[in-house]
Amino acid sequence: MSATYADLFVHLVWGTFARAPTLSASIEGPLYAAMAEKCRELRCLPLAIGGTADHVHLLLTLSPTIAVATLVKEIKGASAHLITHRLAPDTLFRWQTGYGAFTLRKSDTPTVRRYVLHQKGHHEKKIVNTEWEHFDAISSHKQA
């Protein structure tokens, strides 16, 4: 094959520092738009972005030219800068250090997309995927 072909789908999730509820509804729109733009800058296609006051989920196609760790670092850095300098400059804001990254089949993207886009409803009804939502506890346990 003379050209590169990739069909890579990744679901990313990370929280605010100490899971502080600092992502208010008033900054969601511009924050998610900036995250989507950063994805596109890095040659990844955002398929869905959603979250609650203390965490975000991103579903995207991953470019074969960027590592997941680099992608997350770039999105978290740009979005934290936007929050602290433009969207909520009077608040102390940080993302948590870690993140969760989950690969999926193309056929699973509609289900995961609905899950990402309806985060608030899932959390209100307490119908969440524990692996995706509590990855920080899981990753700490796996490292022990």
N, CA and C atoms as an extended XYZ file, in Angstrom:
432
Properties=species:S:1:pos:R:3:atomname:S:1:resname:S:1:resid:I:1 pbc="F F F"
N         0.858       -1.173        0.000 N   MET     1
C         0.000        0.000        0.000 CA  MET     1
C         0.902        1.233        0.000 C   MET     1
N         0.706        2.108       -0.943 N   SER     2
C         1.573        3.271       -1.054 CA  SER     2
C         1.131        4.446       -0.184 C   SER     2
N        -0.105        4.438        0.276 N   ALA     3
C        -0.604        5.520        1.126 CA  ALA     3
C        -0.921        4.968        2.516 C   ALA     3
N        -0.924        5.849        3.488 N   THR     4
C        -1.260        5.450        4.854 CA  THR     4
C        -2.769        5.493        5.021 C   THR     4
N        -3.319        4.439        5.575 N   TYR     5
C        -4.744        4.388        5.878 CA  TYR     5
C        -4.888        4.076        7.352 C   TYR     5
N        -5.677        4.862        8.041 N   ALA     6
C        -5.927        4.616        9.457 CA  ALA     6
C        -7.390        4.877        9.744 C   ALA     6
N        -7.979        4.018       10.533 N   ASP     7
C        -9.367        4.145       10.957 CA  ASP     7
C        -9.364        3.905       12.461 C   ASP     7
N        -8.847        4.887       13.206 N   LEU     8
C        -8.598        4.750       14.631 CA  LEU     8
C        -9.581        5.604       15.420 C   LEU     8
N       -10.261        4.996       16.373 N   PHE     9
C       -11.243        5.705       17.186 CA  PHE     9
C       -10.842        5.619       18.647 C   PHE     9
N       -10.836        6.767       19.314 N   VAL    10
C       -10.401        6.831       20.705 CA  VAL    10
C       -11.414        7.629       21.519 C   VAL    10
N       -11.701        7.124       22.701 N   HIS    11
C       -12.555        7.820       23.672 CA  HIS    11
C       -11.622        8.262       24.796 C   HIS    11
N       -11.544        9.580       25.017 N   LEU    12
C       -10.685       10.148       26.051 CA  LEU    12
C       -11.549       10.710       27.168 C   LEU    12
N       -11.057       10.614       28.386 N   VAL    13
C       -11.766       11.206       29.515 CA  VAL    13
C       -10.743       11.657       30.546 C   VAL    13
N       -10.981       12.851       31.113 N   TRP    14
C       -10.156       13.327       32.214 CA  TRP    14
C       -10.961       14.311       33.048 C   TRP    14
N       -10.492       14.521       34.249 N   GLY    15
C       -11.230       15.362       35.176 CA  GLY    15
C       -10.499       16.630       35.543 C   GLY    15
N       -11.215       17.470       36.245 N   THR    16
C       -10.619       18.663       36.819 CA  THR    16
C        -9.778       18.237       38.019 C   THR    16
N        -8.869       19.082       38.419 N   PHE    17
C        -8.009       18.775       39.560 CA  PHE    17
C        -8.877       18.511       40.791 C   PHE    17
N        -8.633       17.389       41.444 N   ALA    18
C        -9.369       16.957       42.636 CA  ALA    18
C       -10.871       16.846       42.365 C   ALA    18
N       -11.221       16.708       41.093 N   ARG    19
C       -12.622       16.610       40.672 CA  ARG    19
C       -13.466       17.786       41.170 C   ARG    19
N       -12.845       18.947       41.241 N   ALA    20
C       -13.563       20.165       41.632 CA  ALA    20
C       -14.579       20.515       40.541 C   ALA    20
N       -15.795       20.882       40.895 N   PRO    21
C       -16.839       21.194       39.902 CA  PRO    21
C       -16.671       22.586       39.300 C   PRO    21
N       -15.613       22.773       38.551 N   THR    22
C       -15.258       24.096       38.032 CA  THR    22
C       -15.663       24.334       36.579 C   THR    22
N       -16.235       23.343       35.923 N   LEU    23
C       -16.642       23.515       34.524 CA  LEU    23
C       -18.113       23.907       34.491 C   LEU    23
N       -18.370       25.189       34.605 N   SER    24
C       -19.745       25.688       34.651 CA  SER    24
C       -20.380       25.631       33.265 C   SER    24
N       -21.692       25.619       33.252 N   ALA    25
C       -22.439       25.589       31.994 CA  ALA    25
C       -22.094       26.799       31.116 C   ALA    25
N       -21.747       27.912       31.729 N   SER    26
C       -21.457       29.127       30.958 CA  SER    26
C       -20.168       29.032       30.142 C   SER    26
N       -19.249       28.149       30.516 N   ILE    27
C       -18.002       28.036       29.738 CA  ILE    27
C       -17.979       26.793       28.846 C   ILE    27
N       -18.958       25.911       29.000 N   GLU    28
C       -18.976       24.667       28.229 CA  GLU    28
C       -18.885       24.875       26.729 C   GLU    28
N       -19.742       25.708       26.168 N   GLY    29
C       -19.766       25.916       24.713 CA  GLY    29
C       -18.426       26.358       24.157 C   GLY    29
N       -17.869       27.465       24.684 N   PRO    30
C       -16.567       27.897       24.161 CA  PRO    30
C       -15.438       26.910       24.459 C   PRO    30
N       -15.517       26.234       25.606 N   LEU    31
C       -14.484       25.255       25.956 CA  LEU    31
C       -14.514       24.088       24.982 C   LEU    31
N       -15.694       23.526       24.751 N   TYR    32
C       -15.809       22.383       23.843 CA  TYR    32
C       -15.431       22.776       22.419 C   TYR    32
N       -15.796       23.989       22.008 N   ALA    33
C       -15.422       24.456       20.665 CA  ALA    33
C       -13.907       24.557       20.533 C   ALA    33
N       -13.236       25.058       21.564 N   ALA    34
C       -11.777       25.171       21.538 CA  ALA    34
C       -11.125       23.790       21.528 C   ALA    34
N       -11.680       22.859       22.281 N   MET    35
C       -11.143       21.494       22.286 CA  MET    35
C       -11.290       20.863       20.901 C   MET    35
N       -12.432       21.065       20.273 N   ALA    36
C       -12.661       20.530       18.926 CA  ALA    36
C       -11.680       21.149       17.933 C   ALA    36
N       -11.460       22.449       18.049 N   GLU    37
C       -10.522       23.125       17.150 CA  GLU    37
C        -9.095       22.599       17.348 C   GLU    37
N        -8.693       22.371       18.586 N   LYS    38
C        -7.353       21.835       18.860 CA  LYS    38
C        -7.226       20.435       18.258 C   LYS    38
N        -8.275       19.624       18.373 N   CYS    39
C        -8.259       18.296       17.743 CA  CYS    39
C        -8.007       18.422       16.242 C   CYS    39
N        -8.759       19.306       15.600 N   ARG    40
C        -8.601       19.484       14.151 CA  ARG    40
C        -7.204       19.989       13.793 C   ARG    40
N        -6.656       20.912       14.602 N   GLU    41
C        -5.284       21.396       14.371 CA  GLU    41
C        -4.293       20.237       14.376 C   GLU    41
N        -4.565       19.239       15.211 N   LEU    42
C        -3.668       18.093       15.354 CA  LEU    42
C        -4.056       16.937       14.429 C   LEU    42
N        -4.924       17.238       13.459 N   ARG    43
C        -5.336       16.293       12.420 CA  ARG    43
C        -6.177       15.140       12.954 C   ARG    43
N        -6.901       15.397       14.022 N   CYS    44
C        -7.837       14.426       14.574 CA  CYS    44
C        -9.242       15.001       14.392 C   CYS    44
N       -10.210       14.145       14.151 N   LEU    45
C       -11.572       14.606       13.922 CA  LEU    45
C       -12.407       14.380       15.178 C   LEU    45
N       -12.875       15.454       15.821 N   PRO    46
C       -13.730       15.284       17.000 CA  PRO    46
C       -15.113       14.799       16.572 C   PRO    46
N       -15.589       13.741       17.212 N   LEU    47
C       -16.909       13.192       16.909 CA  LEU    47
C       -17.935       13.567       17.969 C   LEU    47
N       -17.474       13.769       19.202 N   ALA    48
C       -18.367       14.176       20.288 CA  ALA    48
C       -17.537       14.676       21.457 C   ALA    48
N       -18.050       15.715       22.117 N   ILE    49
C       -17.431       16.236       23.340 CA  ILE    49
C       -18.566       16.488       24.318 C   ILE    49
N       -18.390       16.023       25.530 N   GLY    50
C       -19.406       16.223       26.558 CA  GLY    50
C       -18.777       16.083       27.927 C   GLY    50
N       -19.561       16.378       28.936 N   GLY    51
C       -19.017       16.240       30.279 CA  GLY    51
C       -19.959       16.772       31.334 C   GLY    51
N       -19.405       16.928       32.510 N   THR    52
C       -20.129       17.491       33.645 CA  THR    52
C       -19.244       18.573       34.245 C   THR    52
N       -19.610       19.034       35.409 N   ALA    53
C       -18.849       20.110       36.050 CA  ALA    53
C       -17.448       19.692       36.462 C   ALA    53
N       -17.179       18.370       36.528 N   ASP    54
C       -15.865       17.936       37.007 CA  ASP    54
C       -15.072       17.048       36.046 C   ASP    54
N       -15.579       16.806       34.841 N   HIS    55
C       -14.803       16.019       33.884 CA  HIS    55
C       -15.343       16.169       32.472 C   HIS    55
N       -14.504       15.783       31.497 N   VAL    56
C       -14.893       15.835       30.087 CA  VAL    56
C       -14.606       14.504       29.412 C   VAL    56
N       -15.360       14.254       28.360 N   HIS    57
C       -15.172       13.095       27.489 CA  HIS    57
C       -15.001       13.613       26.069 C   HIS    57
N       -14.098       13.011       25.317 N   LEU    58
C       -13.925       13.321       23.904 CA  LEU    58
C       -13.914       12.016       23.127 C   LEU    58
N       -14.685       11.958       22.080 N   LEU    59
C       -14.639       10.843       21.147 CA  LEU    59
C       -14.093       11.416       19.854 C   LEU    59
N       -13.060       10.782       19.302 N   LEU    60
C       -12.433       11.330       18.109 CA  LEU    60
C       -11.799       10.253       17.266 C   LEU    60
N       -11.524       10.620       16.028 N   THR    61
C       -10.697        9.768       15.195 CA  THR    61
C        -9.262       10.243       15.418 C   THR    61
N        -8.383        9.303       15.579 N   LEU    62
C        -6.988        9.611       15.891 CA  LEU    62
C        -6.155        9.579       14.618 C   LEU    62
N        -5.418       10.650       14.397 N   SER    63
C        -4.489       10.692       13.272 CA  SER    63
C        -3.308        9.768       13.580 C   SER    63
N        -2.811        9.042       12.592 N   PRO    64
C        -1.646        8.191       12.836 CA  PRO    64
C        -0.356        8.992       13.017 C   PRO    64
N        -0.440       10.309       12.890 N   THR    65
C         0.756       11.142       13.015 CA  THR    65
C         0.971       11.690       14.420 C   THR    65
N         0.092       11.352       15.375 N   ILE    66
C         0.232       11.904       16.722 CA  ILE    66
C        -0.012       10.820       17.767 C   ILE    66
N         0.775       10.863       18.807 N   ALA    67
C         0.603        9.932       19.924 CA  ALA    67
C        -0.552       10.409       20.801 C   ALA    67
N        -1.249        9.474       21.415 N   VAL    68
C        -2.365        9.817       22.298 CA  VAL    68
C        -1.894       10.758       23.409 C   VAL    68
N        -0.755       10.465       24.018 N   ALA    69
C        -0.250       11.308       25.113 CA  ALA    69
C        -0.009       12.742       24.650 C   ALA    69
N         0.518       12.914       23.460 N   THR    70
C         0.760       14.257       22.925 CA  THR    70
C        -0.557       14.963       22.645 C   THR    70
N        -1.505       14.250       22.071 N   LEU    71
C        -2.819       14.819       21.795 CA  LEU    71
C        -3.479       15.321       23.077 C   LEU    71
N        -3.497       14.485       24.103 N   VAL    72
C        -4.125       14.866       25.373 CA  VAL    72
C        -3.400       16.061       25.989 C   VAL    72
N        -2.083       16.025       25.987 N   LYS    73
C        -1.301       17.138       26.541 CA  LYS    73
C        -1.641       18.451       25.839 C   LYS    73
N        -1.729       18.420       24.536 N   GLU    74
C        -2.032       19.629       23.762 CA  GLU    74
C        -3.446       20.138       24.041 C   GLU    74
N        -4.419       19.246       24.086 N   ILE    75
C        -5.806       19.662       24.337 CA  ILE    75
C        -5.957       20.185       25.757 C   ILE    75
N        -5.401       19.474       26.726 N   LYS    76
C        -5.500       19.928       28.112 CA  LYS    76
C        -4.793       21.271       28.305 C   LYS    76
N        -3.630       21.424       27.718 N   GLY    77
C        -2.885       22.675       27.865 CA  GLY    77
C        -3.613       23.856       27.251 C   GLY    77
N        -4.084       23.697       26.029 N   ALA    78
C        -4.783       24.790       25.352 CA  ALA    78
C        -6.088       25.141       26.065 C   ALA    78
N        -6.814       24.129       26.520 N   SER    79
C        -8.101       24.398       27.172 CA  SER    79
C        -7.904       25.013       28.559 C   SER    79
N        -6.905       24.578       29.302 N   ALA    80
C        -6.632       25.183       30.615 CA  ALA    80
C        -6.226       26.646       30.447 C   ALA    80
N        -5.428       26.923       29.437 N   HIS    81
C        -5.014       28.309       29.168 CA  HIS    81
C        -6.241       29.162       28.832 C   HIS    81
N        -7.120       28.631       28.006 N   LEU    82
C        -8.338       29.353       27.639 CA  LEU    82
C        -9.193       29.648       28.874 C   LEU    82
N        -9.369       28.668       29.735 N   ILE    83
C       -10.187       28.862       30.934 CA  ILE    83
C        -9.557       29.903       31.848 C   ILE    83
N        -8.267       29.772       32.126 N   THR    84
C        -7.622       30.672       33.095 CA  THR    84
C        -7.389       32.081       32.568 C   THR    84
N        -7.349       32.248       31.256 N   HIS    85
C        -7.071       33.576       30.709 CA  HIS    85
C        -8.278       34.273       30.091 C   HIS    85
N        -9.288       33.500       29.651 N   ARG    86
C       -10.417       34.149       28.988 CA  ARG    86
C       -11.771       33.785       29.561 C   ARG    86
N       -12.022       32.497       29.772 N   LEU    87
C       -13.372       32.072       30.150 CA  LEU    87
C       -13.689       32.271       31.632 C   LEU    87
N       -12.727       32.019       32.487 N   ALA    88
C       -12.949       32.154       33.939 CA  ALA    88
C       -11.658       32.609       34.613 C   ALA    88
N       -11.187       33.789       34.278 N   PRO    89
C        -9.881       34.233       34.793 CA  PRO    89
C        -9.832       34.430       36.311 C   PRO    89
N       -10.961       34.545       36.942 N   ASP    90
C       -10.972       34.747       38.395 CA  ASP    90
C       -11.022       33.444       39.189 C   ASP    90
N       -10.973       32.319       38.495 N   THR    91
C       -11.007       31.031       39.197 CA  THR    91
C        -9.662       30.334       39.071 C   THR    91
N        -9.358       29.549       40.059 N   LEU    92
C        -8.147       28.728       40.022 CA  LEU    92
C        -8.528       27.431       39.314 C   LEU    92
N        -7.981       27.200       38.139 N   PHE    93
C        -8.362       26.029       37.360 CA  PHE    93
C        -7.146       25.195       36.992 C   PHE    93
N        -7.303       23.872       37.127 N   ARG    94
C        -6.304       22.899       36.663 CA  ARG    94
C        -7.021       21.630       36.266 C   ARG    94
N        -6.462       20.944       35.289 N   TRP    95
C        -6.909       19.587       34.973 CA  TRP    95
C        -6.137       18.622       35.859 C   TRP    95
N        -6.696       17.463       36.114 N   GLN    96
C        -5.958       16.418       36.812 CA  GLN    96
C        -4.794       15.977       35.938 C   GLN    96
N        -3.834       15.338       36.529 N   THR    97
C        -2.644       14.922       35.788 CA  THR    97
C        -2.938       13.825       34.775 C   THR    97
N        -3.685       12.824       35.153 N   GLY    98
C        -3.904       11.667       34.295 CA  GLY    98
C        -5.088       11.809       33.355 C   GLY    98
N        -5.332       10.735       32.633 N   TYR    99
C        -6.467       10.660       31.717 CA  TYR    99
C        -6.747        9.206       31.411 C   TYR    99
N        -7.908        8.948       30.864 N   GLY   100
C        -8.252        7.614       30.381 CA  GLY   100
C        -8.325        7.655       28.870 C   GLY   100
N        -7.834        6.630       28.219 N   ALA   101
C        -7.897        6.524       26.762 CA  ALA   101
C        -8.367        5.125       26.409 C   ALA   101
N        -9.427        5.041       25.629 N   PHE   102
C       -10.038        3.769       25.292 CA  PHE   102
C       -10.216        3.684       23.787 C   PHE   102
N        -9.705        2.634       23.179 N   THR   103
C        -9.904        2.431       21.749 CA  THR   103
C       -11.235        1.713       21.545 C   THR   103
N       -11.800        1.893       20.375 N   LEU   104
C       -13.054        1.222       20.087 CA  LEU   104
C       -13.175        0.942       18.604 C   LEU   104
N       -14.081        0.025       18.304 N   ARG   105
C       -14.362       -0.304       16.907 CA  ARG   105
C       -15.238        0.790       16.308 C   ARG   105
N       -15.139        0.956       15.011 N   LYS   106
C       -15.957        1.943       14.314 CA  LYS   106
C       -17.443        1.688       14.583 C   LYS   106
N       -17.829        0.432       14.622 N   SER   107
C       -19.241        0.095       14.841 CA  SER   107
C       -19.737        0.500       16.231 C   SER   107
N       -18.829        0.730       17.178 N   ASP   108
C       -19.211        1.154       18.530 CA  ASP   108
C       -19.303        2.672       18.670 C   ASP   108
N       -18.879        3.423       17.658 N   THR   109
C       -18.851        4.879       17.801 CA  THR   109
C       -20.234        5.500       18.032 C   THR   109
N       -21.320        5.027       17.408 N   PRO   110
C       -22.624        5.643       17.702 CA  PRO   110
C       -23.024        5.513       19.179 C   PRO   110
N       -22.769        4.357       19.774 N   THR   111
C       -23.108        4.141       21.184 CA  THR   111
C       -22.263        5.035       22.089 C   THR   111
N       -20.970        5.082       21.838 N   VAL   112
C       -20.087        5.906       22.660 CA  VAL   112
C       -20.392        7.386       22.436 C   VAL   112
N       -20.717        7.767       21.213 N   ARG   113
C       -21.063        9.159       20.922 CA  ARG   113
C       -22.282        9.593       21.741 C   ARG   113
N       -23.312        8.757       21.776 N   ARG   114
C       -24.493        9.078       22.589 CA  ARG   114
C       -24.116        9.209       24.054 C   ARG   114
N       -23.266        8.302       24.536 N   TYR   115
C       -22.838        8.344       25.934 CA  TYR   115
C       -22.118        9.661       26.241 C   TYR   115
N       -21.218       10.060       25.367 N   VAL   116
C       -20.444       11.293       25.567 CA  VAL   116
C       -21.357       12.518       25.532 C   VAL   116
N       -22.248       12.570       24.564 N   LEU   117
C       -23.108       13.739       24.409 CA  LEU   117
C       -24.160       13.880       25.509 C   LEU   117
N       -24.473       12.797       26.190 N   HIS   118
C       -25.515       12.825       27.225 CA  HIS   118
C       -24.945       12.612       28.617 C   HIS   118
N       -23.768       13.144       28.864 N   GLN   119
C       -23.110       12.975       30.152 CA  GLN   119
C       -23.947       13.450       31.338 C   GLN   119
N       -24.501       14.617       31.245 N   LYS   120
C       -25.262       15.155       32.383 CA  LYS   120
C       -26.425       14.234       32.751 C   LYS   120
N       -27.148       13.772       31.751 N   GLY   121
C       -28.265       12.865       31.994 CA  GLY   121
C       -27.828       11.550       32.604 C   GLY   121
N       -26.727       11.003       32.116 N   HIS   122
C       -26.215        9.741       32.672 CA  HIS   122
C       -25.852        9.914       34.144 C   HIS   122
N       -25.229       11.031       34.463 N   HIS   123
C       -24.819       11.255       35.847 CA  HIS   123
C       -26.012       11.563       36.750 C   HIS   123
N       -26.990       12.299       36.239 N   GLU   124
C       -28.190       12.574       37.035 CA  GLU   124
C       -28.928       11.283       37.368 C   GLU   124
N       -28.994       10.362       36.395 N   LYS   125
C       -29.696        9.093       36.590 CA  LYS   125
C       -28.792        8.015       37.180 C   LYS   125
N       -27.509        8.361       37.361 N   LYS   126
C       -26.507        7.430       37.872 CA  LYS   126
C       -26.404        6.165       37.006 C   LYS   126
N       -26.470        6.394       35.695 N   ILE   127
C       -26.303        5.321       34.715 CA  ILE   127
C       -25.002        5.606       33.974 C   ILE   127
N       -23.886        5.214       34.569 N   VAL   128
C       -22.586        5.520       33.984 CA  VAL   128
C       -21.790        4.242       33.775 C   VAL   128
N       -20.863        4.306       32.852 N   ASN   129
C       -19.929        3.218       32.628 CA  ASN   129
C       -18.795        3.405       33.627 C   ASN   129
N       -18.710        2.535       34.600 N   THR   130
C       -17.749        2.743       35.690 CA  THR   130
C       -16.298        2.732       35.205 C   THR   130
N       -15.986        1.957       34.192 N   GLU   131
C       -14.609        1.960       33.688 CA  GLU   131
C       -14.253        3.328       33.115 C   GLU   131
N       -15.150        3.914       32.364 N   TRP   132
C       -14.879        5.216       31.745 CA  TRP   132
C       -14.920        6.336       32.756 C   TRP   132
N       -15.799        6.251       33.725 N   GLU   133
C       -15.993        7.352       34.659 CA  GLU   133
C       -15.026        7.343       35.835 C   GLU   133
N       -14.543        6.194       36.215 N   HIS   134
C       -13.690        6.098       37.394 CA  HIS   134
C       -12.314        5.557       37.037 C   HIS   134
N       -11.842        5.947       35.859 N   PHE   135
C       -10.557        5.456       35.373 CA  PHE   135
C        -9.407        5.840       36.277 C   PHE   135
N        -9.498        6.988       36.955 N   ASP   136
C        -8.390        7.404       37.808 CA  ASP   136
C        -8.206        6.439       38.967 C   ASP   136
N        -9.277        5.943       39.529 N   ALA   137
C        -9.181        4.951       40.604 CA  ALA   137
C        -8.684        3.626       40.040 C   ALA   137
N        -9.161        3.267       38.848 N   ILE   138
C        -8.735        2.015       38.222 CA  ILE   138
C        -7.250        2.067       37.905 C   ILE   138
N        -6.788        3.156       37.286 N   SER   139
C        -5.381        3.243       36.904 CA  SER   139
C        -4.479        3.233       38.146 C   SER   139
N        -4.918        3.841       39.236 N   SER   140
C        -4.134        3.803       40.461 CA  SER   140
C        -4.051        2.379       40.999 C   SER   140
N        -5.166        1.651       40.886 N   HIS   141
C        -5.209        0.275       41.359 CA  HIS   141
C        -4.312       -0.607       40.497 C   HIS   141
N        -4.336       -0.402       39.177 N   LYS   142
C        -3.529       -1.223       38.259 CA  LYS   142
C        -2.036       -0.991       38.508 C   LYS   142
N        -1.667        0.228       38.910 N   GLN   143
C        -0.255        0.535       39.116 CA  GLN   143
C         0.252       -0.017       40.440 C   GLN   143
N        -0.635       -0.279       41.388 N   ALA   144
C        -0.226       -0.753       42.708 CA  ALA   144
C         0.265       -2.183       42.675 C   ALA   144
